Structure formats: structure tokens, C-alpha cells
Amino acid sequence: MNNKDLSDINALLRRFGIYVYDKNEKNKLALIEMEIKELFKHGLITKEEFAESLLILRKRG
């Protein structure tokens, strides 16, 4: 992903048919983080995608 933002994380999730909508920004970020962790746990994303996604989410939250 290399120095990306939240829209890139959403694109990553869309590759798997995952759409996260929530009015509350904090809740939305928590839901995205849970989805990213599940994708990594099941081997669907690389370690690099996982680490970069979490880094972006932590900077936002």
C-alpha cells in the first residue's frame, strides 16, 4: 500500500465485498480494524497490508 490513507483501506476491504458504514467515526474505525484483523487471521491479506492498515487506522483514531 505504501503511504496510503483510509480510502485505500476501504478499497482493500471492497476486494472482499466488505463495506463498513457507521455514522460515528470512532465506531467505523473500530469495525474496519476488526475486519482487517479477520482478513489477516484467515490469510487473505499480506502482513504488509495488515501492518500498514493498522498504522493508518491508529493515526486516525
PDB file of N, CA, C and O in Angstrom:
ATOM      1  N   MET A   1       0.831  -1.203   0.000  1.00  0.00           N
ATOM      2  CA  MET A   1       0.000   0.000   0.000  1.00  0.00           C
ATOM      3  C   MET A   1       0.865   1.253   0.000  1.00  0.00           C
ATOM      4  O   MET A   1       0.541   2.216  -0.695  1.00  0.00           O
ATOM      5  N   ASN A   2       1.922   1.266   0.737  1.00  0.00           N
ATOM      6  CA  ASN A   2       2.877   2.377   0.714  1.00  0.00           C
ATOM      7  C   ASN A   2       2.279   3.770   0.908  1.00  0.00           C
ATOM      8  O   ASN A   2       1.838   4.407  -0.049  1.00  0.00           O
ATOM      9  N   ASN A   3       2.272   4.229   2.149  1.00  0.00           N
ATOM     10  CA  ASN A   3       1.880   5.600   2.487  1.00  0.00           C
ATOM     11  C   ASN A   3       0.495   5.972   1.956  1.00  0.00           C
ATOM     12  O   ASN A   3       0.362   6.915   1.176  1.00  0.00           O
ATOM     13  N   LYS A   4      -0.517   5.244   2.368  1.00  0.00           N
ATOM     14  CA  LYS A   4      -1.864   5.450   1.864  1.00  0.00           C
ATOM     15  C   LYS A   4      -2.757   6.036   2.947  1.00  0.00           C
ATOM     16  O   LYS A   4      -2.289   6.438   4.012  1.00  0.00           O
ATOM     17  N   ASP A   5      -4.048   6.076   2.653  1.00  0.00           N
ATOM     18  CA  ASP A   5      -4.984   6.620   3.624  1.00  0.00           C
ATOM     19  C   ASP A   5      -6.205   5.716   3.763  1.00  0.00           C
ATOM     20  O   ASP A   5      -6.218   4.594   3.257  1.00  0.00           O
ATOM     21  N   LEU A   6      -7.216   6.207   4.443  1.00  0.00           N
ATOM     22  CA  LEU A   6      -8.406   5.416   4.744  1.00  0.00           C
ATOM     23  C   LEU A   6      -9.121   4.942   3.482  1.00  0.00           C
ATOM     24  O   LEU A   6      -9.696   3.854   3.478  1.00  0.00           O
ATOM     25  N   SER A   7      -9.096   5.724   2.428  1.00  0.00           N
ATOM     26  CA  SER A   7      -9.759   5.297   1.191  1.00  0.00           C
ATOM     27  C   SER A   7      -9.098   4.050   0.615  1.00  0.00           C
ATOM     28  O   SER A   7      -9.765   3.229  -0.014  1.00  0.00           O
ATOM     29  N   ASP A   8      -7.789   3.904   0.827  1.00  0.00           N
ATOM     30  CA  ASP A   8      -7.091   2.709   0.361  1.00  0.00           C
ATOM     31  C   ASP A   8      -7.465   1.485   1.201  1.00  0.00           C
ATOM     32  O   ASP A   8      -7.523   0.368   0.687  1.00  0.00           O
ATOM     33  N   ILE A   9      -7.716   1.697   2.478  1.00  0.00           N
ATOM     34  CA  ILE A   9      -8.170   0.594   3.329  1.00  0.00           C
ATOM     35  C   ILE A   9      -9.560   0.161   2.889  1.00  0.00           C
ATOM     36  O   ILE A   9      -9.849  -1.034   2.829  1.00  0.00           O
ATOM     37  N   ASN A  10     -10.420   1.123   2.582  1.00  0.00           N
ATOM     38  CA  ASN A  10     -11.760   0.791   2.103  1.00  0.00           C
ATOM     39  C   ASN A  10     -11.697   0.022   0.787  1.00  0.00           C
ATOM     40  O   ASN A  10     -12.482  -0.901   0.569  1.00  0.00           O
ATOM     41  N   ALA A  11     -10.768   0.399  -0.090  1.00  0.00           N
ATOM     42  CA  ALA A  11     -10.592  -0.324  -1.357  1.00  0.00           C
ATOM     43  C   ALA A  11     -10.134  -1.759  -1.086  1.00  0.00           C
ATOM     44  O   ALA A  11     -10.579  -2.694  -1.752  1.00  0.00           O
ATOM     45  N   LEU A  12      -9.252  -1.925  -0.113  1.00  0.00           N
ATOM     46  CA  LEU A  12      -8.795  -3.258   0.275  1.00  0.00           C
ATOM     47  C   LEU A  12      -9.979  -4.097   0.758  1.00  0.00           C
ATOM     48  O   LEU A  12     -10.124  -5.254   0.362  1.00  0.00           O
ATOM     49  N   LEU A  13     -10.812  -3.524   1.601  1.00  0.00           N
ATOM     50  CA  LEU A  13     -11.974  -4.243   2.113  1.00  0.00           C
ATOM     51  C   LEU A  13     -12.965  -4.571   0.999  1.00  0.00           C
ATOM     52  O   LEU A  13     -13.559  -5.650   0.990  1.00  0.00           O
ATOM     53  N   ARG A  14     -13.142  -3.642   0.061  1.00  0.00           N
ATOM     54  CA  ARG A  14     -14.070  -3.879  -1.057  1.00  0.00           C
ATOM     55  C   ARG A  14     -13.647  -5.058  -1.921  1.00  0.00           C
ATOM     56  O   ARG A  14     -14.494  -5.713  -2.528  1.00  0.00           O
ATOM     57  N   ARG A  15     -12.334  -5.339  -1.986  1.00  0.00           N
ATOM     58  CA  ARG A  15     -11.851  -6.512  -2.735  1.00  0.00           C
ATOM     59  C   ARG A  15     -12.509  -7.787  -2.228  1.00  0.00           C
ATOM     60  O   ARG A  15     -12.643  -8.762  -2.968  1.00  0.00           O
ATOM     61  N   PHE A  16     -12.918  -7.777  -0.973  1.00  0.00           N
ATOM     62  CA  PHE A  16     -13.539  -8.946  -0.348  1.00  0.00           C
ATOM     63  C   PHE A  16     -15.036  -8.746  -0.126  1.00  0.00           C
ATOM     64  O   PHE A  16     -15.669  -9.529   0.582  1.00  0.00           O
ATOM     65  N   GLY A  17     -15.599  -7.710  -0.724  1.00  0.00           N
ATOM     66  CA  GLY A  17     -17.032  -7.456  -0.597  1.00  0.00           C
ATOM     67  C   GLY A  17     -17.433  -6.914   0.754  1.00  0.00           C
ATOM     68  O   GLY A  17     -18.575  -7.087   1.179  1.00  0.00           O
ATOM     69  N   ILE A  18     -16.507  -6.258   1.438  1.00  0.00           N
ATOM     70  CA  ILE A  18     -16.776  -5.716   2.776  1.00  0.00           C
ATOM     71  C   ILE A  18     -16.966  -4.205   2.688  1.00  0.00           C
ATOM     72  O   ILE A  18     -16.092  -3.482   2.209  1.00  0.00           O
ATOM     73  N   TYR A  19     -18.112  -3.746   3.156  1.00  0.00           N
ATOM     74  CA  TYR A  19     -18.415  -2.320   3.205  1.00  0.00           C
ATOM     75  C   TYR A  19     -18.736  -1.961   4.647  1.00  0.00           C
ATOM     76  O   TYR A  19     -19.568  -2.613   5.278  1.00  0.00           O
ATOM     77  N   VAL A  20     -18.083  -0.929   5.174  1.00  0.00           N
ATOM     78  CA  VAL A  20     -18.300  -0.530   6.563  1.00  0.00           C
ATOM     79  C   VAL A  20     -18.899   0.872   6.578  1.00  0.00           C
ATOM     80  O   VAL A  20     -18.294   1.833   6.103  1.00  0.00           O
ATOM     81  N   TYR A  21     -20.106   0.960   7.138  1.00  0.00           N
ATOM     82  CA  TYR A  21     -20.783   2.241   7.270  1.00  0.00           C
ATOM     83  C   TYR A  21     -21.181   2.442   8.721  1.00  0.00           C
ATOM     84  O   TYR A  21     -21.766   1.554   9.340  1.00  0.00           O
ATOM     85  N   ASP A  22     -20.869   3.587   9.250  1.00  0.00           N
ATOM     86  CA  ASP A  22     -21.301   3.949  10.591  1.00  0.00           C
ATOM     87  C   ASP A  22     -21.245   5.461  10.706  1.00  0.00           C
ATOM     88  O   ASP A  22     -20.302   6.096  10.232  1.00  0.00           O
ATOM     89  N   LYS A  23     -22.245   6.023  11.330  1.00  0.00           N
ATOM     90  CA  LYS A  23     -22.314   7.474  11.487  1.00  0.00           C
ATOM     91  C   LYS A  23     -21.182   7.986  12.390  1.00  0.00           C
ATOM     92  O   LYS A  23     -20.627   9.061  12.161  1.00  0.00           O
ATOM     93  N   ASN A  24     -20.858   7.207  13.405  1.00  0.00           N
ATOM     94  CA  ASN A  24     -19.823   7.567  14.366  1.00  0.00           C
ATOM     95  C   ASN A  24     -18.451   7.146  13.834  1.00  0.00           C
ATOM     96  O   ASN A  24     -18.216   5.963  13.585  1.00  0.00           O
ATOM     97  N   GLU A  25     -17.558   8.101  13.663  1.00  0.00           N
ATOM     98  CA  GLU A  25     -16.231   7.835  13.092  1.00  0.00           C
ATOM     99  C   GLU A  25     -15.425   6.832  13.926  1.00  0.00           C
ATOM    100  O   GLU A  25     -14.754   5.955  13.381  1.00  0.00           O
ATOM    101  N   LYS A  26     -15.500   6.972  15.244  1.00  0.00           N
ATOM    102  CA  LYS A  26     -14.746   6.070  16.128  1.00  0.00           C
ATOM    103  C   LYS A  26     -15.229   4.630  15.969  1.00  0.00           C
ATOM    104  O   LYS A  26     -14.421   3.703  15.909  1.00  0.00           O
ATOM    105  N   ASN A  27     -16.544   4.445  15.901  1.00  0.00           N
ATOM    106  CA  ASN A  27     -17.106   3.109  15.704  1.00  0.00           C
ATOM    107  C   ASN A  27     -16.719   2.542  14.347  1.00  0.00           C
ATOM    108  O   ASN A  27     -16.404   1.357  14.229  1.00  0.00           O
ATOM    109  N   LYS A  28     -16.743   3.387  13.326  1.00  0.00           N
ATOM    110  CA  LYS A  28     -16.392   2.949  11.980  1.00  0.00           C
ATOM    111  C   LYS A  28     -14.950   2.452  11.936  1.00  0.00           C
ATOM    112  O   LYS A  28     -14.670   1.412  11.338  1.00  0.00           O
ATOM    113  N   LEU A  29     -14.040   3.183  12.559  1.00  0.00           N
ATOM    114  CA  LEU A  29     -12.638   2.772  12.585  1.00  0.00           C
ATOM    115  C   LEU A  29     -12.457   1.459  13.339  1.00  0.00           C
ATOM    116  O   LEU A  29     -11.644   0.622  12.947  1.00  0.00           O
ATOM    117  N   ALA A  30     -13.211   1.277  14.415  1.00  0.00           N
ATOM    118  CA  ALA A  30     -13.130   0.029  15.184  1.00  0.00           C
ATOM    119  C   ALA A  30     -13.633  -1.147  14.348  1.00  0.00           C
ATOM    120  O   ALA A  30     -13.041  -2.226  14.378  1.00  0.00           O
ATOM    121  N   LEU A  31     -14.713  -0.947  13.608  1.00  0.00           N
ATOM    122  CA  LEU A  31     -15.246  -2.004  12.754  1.00  0.00           C
ATOM    123  C   LEU A  31     -14.271  -2.358  11.637  1.00  0.00           C
ATOM    124  O   LEU A  31     -14.076  -3.532  11.322  1.00  0.00           O
ATOM    125  N   ILE A  32     -13.667  -1.344  11.046  1.00  0.00           N
ATOM    126  CA  ILE A  32     -12.674  -1.579   9.986  1.00  0.00           C
ATOM    127  C   ILE A  32     -11.503  -2.368  10.542  1.00  0.00           C
ATOM    128  O   ILE A  32     -11.014  -3.294   9.895  1.00  0.00           O
ATOM    129  N   GLU A  33     -11.051  -2.010  11.733  1.00  0.00           N
ATOM    130  CA  GLU A  33      -9.929  -2.719  12.352  1.00  0.00           C
ATOM    131  C   GLU A  33     -10.272  -4.186  12.584  1.00  0.00           C
ATOM    132  O   GLU A  33      -9.446  -5.067  12.341  1.00  0.00           O
ATOM    133  N   MET A  34     -11.482  -4.446  13.050  1.00  0.00           N
ATOM    134  CA  MET A  34     -11.898  -5.837  13.266  1.00  0.00           C
ATOM    135  C   MET A  34     -11.890  -6.626  11.951  1.00  0.00           C
ATOM    136  O   MET A  34     -11.447  -7.774  11.910  1.00  0.00           O
ATOM    137  N   GLU A  35     -12.381  -6.001  10.889  1.00  0.00           N
ATOM    138  CA  GLU A  35     -12.414  -6.676   9.587  1.00  0.00           C
ATOM    139  C   GLU A  35     -11.003  -6.953   9.078  1.00  0.00           C
ATOM    140  O   GLU A  35     -10.731  -8.037   8.560  1.00  0.00           O
ATOM    141  N   ILE A  36     -10.105  -5.982   9.221  1.00  0.00           N
ATOM    142  CA  ILE A  36      -8.717  -6.154   8.784  1.00  0.00           C
ATOM    143  C   ILE A  36      -8.066  -7.306   9.553  1.00  0.00           C
ATOM    144  O   ILE A  36      -7.367  -8.130   8.964  1.00  0.00           O
ATOM    145  N   LYS A  37      -8.293  -7.363  10.852  1.00  0.00           N
ATOM    146  CA  LYS A  37      -7.718  -8.432  11.666  1.00  0.00           C
ATOM    147  C   LYS A  37      -8.242  -9.804  11.235  1.00  0.00           C
ATOM    148  O   LYS A  37      -7.484 -10.773  11.191  1.00  0.00           O
ATOM    149  N   GLU A  38      -9.519  -9.886  10.920  1.00  0.00           N
ATOM    150  CA  GLU A  38     -10.094 -11.153  10.473  1.00  0.00           C
ATOM    151  C   GLU A  38      -9.521 -11.582   9.118  1.00  0.00           C
ATOM    152  O   GLU A  38      -9.223 -12.758   8.910  1.00  0.00           O
ATOM    153  N   LEU A  39      -9.372 -10.630   8.207  1.00  0.00           N
ATOM    154  CA  LEU A  39      -8.787 -10.960   6.906  1.00  0.00           C
ATOM    155  C   LEU A  39      -7.366 -11.494   7.064  1.00  0.00           C
ATOM    156  O   LEU A  39      -6.982 -12.458   6.402  1.00  0.00           O
ATOM    157  N   PHE A  40      -6.594 -10.868   7.939  1.00  0.00           N
ATOM    158  CA  PHE A  40      -5.220 -11.314   8.166  1.00  0.00           C
ATOM    159  C   PHE A  40      -5.192 -12.682   8.847  1.00  0.00           C
ATOM    160  O   PHE A  40      -4.398 -13.552   8.487  1.00  0.00           O
ATOM    161  N   LYS A  41      -6.057 -12.855   9.819  1.00  0.00           N
ATOM    162  CA  LYS A  41      -6.120 -14.116  10.564  1.00  0.00           C
ATOM    163  C   LYS A  41      -6.388 -15.300   9.631  1.00  0.00           C
ATOM    164  O   LYS A  41      -5.883 -16.402   9.846  1.00  0.00           O
ATOM    165  N   HIS A  42      -7.186 -15.055   8.600  1.00  0.00           N
ATOM    166  CA  HIS A  42      -7.538 -16.119   7.658  1.00  0.00           C
ATOM    167  C   HIS A  42      -6.610 -16.161   6.441  1.00  0.00           C
ATOM    168  O   HIS A  42      -6.847 -16.915   5.498  1.00  0.00           O
ATOM    169  N   GLY A  43      -5.549 -15.345   6.471  1.00  0.00           N
ATOM    170  CA  GLY A  43      -4.536 -15.389   5.418  1.00  0.00           C
ATOM    171  C   GLY A  43      -4.950 -14.762   4.105  1.00  0.00           C
ATOM    172  O   GLY A  43      -4.406 -15.107   3.055  1.00  0.00           O
ATOM    173  N   LEU A  44      -5.903 -13.848   4.146  1.00  0.00           N
ATOM    174  CA  LEU A  44      -6.402 -13.244   2.913  1.00  0.00           C
ATOM    175  C   LEU A  44      -5.671 -11.969   2.516  1.00  0.00           C
ATOM    176  O   LEU A  44      -5.741 -11.542   1.364  1.00  0.00           O
ATOM    177  N   ILE A  45      -4.970 -11.361   3.468  1.00  0.00           N
ATOM    178  CA  ILE A  45      -4.141 -10.193   3.157  1.00  0.00           C
ATOM    179  C   ILE A  45      -2.728 -10.450   3.658  1.00  0.00           C
ATOM    180  O   ILE A  45      -2.505 -11.280   4.539  1.00  0.00           O
ATOM    181  N   THR A  46      -1.784  -9.726   3.082  1.00  0.00           N
ATOM    182  CA  THR A  46      -0.379  -9.912   3.458  1.00  0.00           C
ATOM    183  C   THR A  46      -0.087  -9.239   4.795  1.00  0.00           C
ATOM    184  O   THR A  46      -0.862  -8.421   5.289  1.00  0.00           O
ATOM    185  N   LYS A  47       1.045  -9.608   5.354  1.00  0.00           N
ATOM    186  CA  LYS A  47       1.497  -8.992   6.607  1.00  0.00           C
ATOM    187  C   LYS A  47       1.705  -7.495   6.413  1.00  0.00           C
ATOM    188  O   LYS A  47       1.409  -6.703   7.307  1.00  0.00           O
ATOM    189  N   GLU A  48       2.215  -7.107   5.241  1.00  0.00           N
ATOM    190  CA  GLU A  48       2.447  -5.689   4.940  1.00  0.00           C
ATOM    191  C   GLU A  48       1.125  -4.917   4.866  1.00  0.00           C
ATOM    192  O   GLU A  48       1.012  -3.825   5.422  1.00  0.00           O
ATOM    193  N   GLU A  49       0.132  -5.480   4.184  1.00  0.00           N
ATOM    194  CA  GLU A  49      -1.175  -4.822   4.099  1.00  0.00           C
ATOM    195  C   GLU A  49      -1.787  -4.679   5.483  1.00  0.00           C
ATOM    196  O   GLU A  49      -2.373  -3.647   5.810  1.00  0.00           O
ATOM    197  N   PHE A  50      -1.648  -5.717   6.290  1.00  0.00           N
ATOM    198  CA  PHE A  50      -2.177  -5.699   7.654  1.00  0.00           C
ATOM    199  C   PHE A  50      -1.513  -4.605   8.490  1.00  0.00           C
ATOM    200  O   PHE A  50      -2.196  -3.805   9.129  1.00  0.00           O
ATOM    201  N   ALA A  51      -0.186  -4.572   8.482  1.00  0.00           N
ATOM    202  CA  ALA A  51       0.551  -3.606   9.297  1.00  0.00           C
ATOM    203  C   ALA A  51       0.270  -2.173   8.858  1.00  0.00           C
ATOM    204  O   ALA A  51       0.053  -1.297   9.695  1.00  0.00           O
ATOM    205  N   GLU A  52       0.273  -1.933   7.560  1.00  0.00           N
ATOM    206  CA  GLU A  52       0.030  -0.579   7.064  1.00  0.00           C
ATOM    207  C   GLU A  52      -1.395  -0.126   7.359  1.00  0.00           C
ATOM    208  O   GLU A  52      -1.628   1.036   7.691  1.00  0.00           O
ATOM    209  N   SER A  53      -2.340  -1.043   7.239  1.00  0.00           N
ATOM    210  CA  SER A  53      -3.734  -0.698   7.531  1.00  0.00           C
ATOM    211  C   SER A  53      -3.908  -0.306   8.991  1.00  0.00           C
ATOM    212  O   SER A  53      -4.548   0.698   9.304  1.00  0.00           O
ATOM    213  N   LEU A  54      -3.331  -1.112   9.881  1.00  0.00           N
ATOM    214  CA  LEU A  54      -3.440  -0.785  11.312  1.00  0.00           C
ATOM    215  C   LEU A  54      -2.754   0.535  11.640  1.00  0.00           C
ATOM    216  O   LEU A  54      -3.249   1.306  12.462  1.00  0.00           O
ATOM    217  N   LEU A  55      -1.636   0.793  11.011  1.00  0.00           N
ATOM    218  CA  LEU A  55      -0.932   2.052  11.242  1.00  0.00           C
ATOM    219  C   LEU A  55      -1.802   3.245  10.837  1.00  0.00           C
ATOM    220  O   LEU A  55      -1.897   4.227  11.572  1.00  0.00           O
ATOM    221  N   ILE A  56      -2.424   3.155   9.686  1.00  0.00           N
ATOM    222  CA  ILE A  56      -3.302   4.228   9.208  1.00  0.00           C
ATOM    223  C   ILE A  56      -4.476   4.415  10.165  1.00  0.00           C
ATOM    224  O   ILE A  56      -4.826   5.543  10.512  1.00  0.00           O
ATOM    225  N   LEU A  57      -5.082   3.310  10.589  1.00  0.00           N
ATOM    226  CA  LEU A  57      -6.234   3.396  11.494  1.00  0.00           C
ATOM    227  C   LEU A  57      -5.840   4.000  12.839  1.00  0.00           C
ATOM    228  O   LEU A  57      -6.593   4.794  13.403  1.00  0.00           O
ATOM    229  N   ARG A  58      -4.687   3.638  13.349  1.00  0.00           N
ATOM    230  CA  ARG A  58      -4.244   4.161  14.648  1.00  0.00           C
ATOM    231  C   ARG A  58      -3.946   5.655  14.574  1.00  0.00           C
ATOM    232  O   ARG A  58      -4.172   6.387  15.537  1.00  0.00           O
ATOM    233  N   LYS A  59      -3.438   6.105  13.425  1.00  0.00           N
ATOM    234  CA  LYS A  59      -3.171   7.536  13.251  1.00  0.00           C
ATOM    235  C   LYS A  59      -4.481   8.327  13.214  1.00  0.00           C
ATOM    236  O   LYS A  59      -4.541   9.454  13.705  1.00  0.00           O
ATOM    237  N   ARG A  60      -5.525   7.738  12.634  1.00  0.00           N
ATOM    238  CA  ARG A  60      -6.816   8.419  12.525  1.00  0.00           C
ATOM    239  C   ARG A  60      -7.576   8.427  13.840  1.00  0.00           C
ATOM    240  O   ARG A  60      -8.269   9.391  14.164  1.00  0.00           O
ATOM    241  N   GLY A  61      -7.439   7.342  14.593  1.00  0.00           N
ATOM    242  CA  GLY A  61      -8.244   7.187  15.803  1.00  0.00           C
ATOM    243  C   GLY A  61      -7.554   7.750  16.973  1.00  0.00           C
ATOM    244  O   GLY A  61      -8.085   7.708  18.082  1.00  0.00           O
TER     245      GLY A  61
END
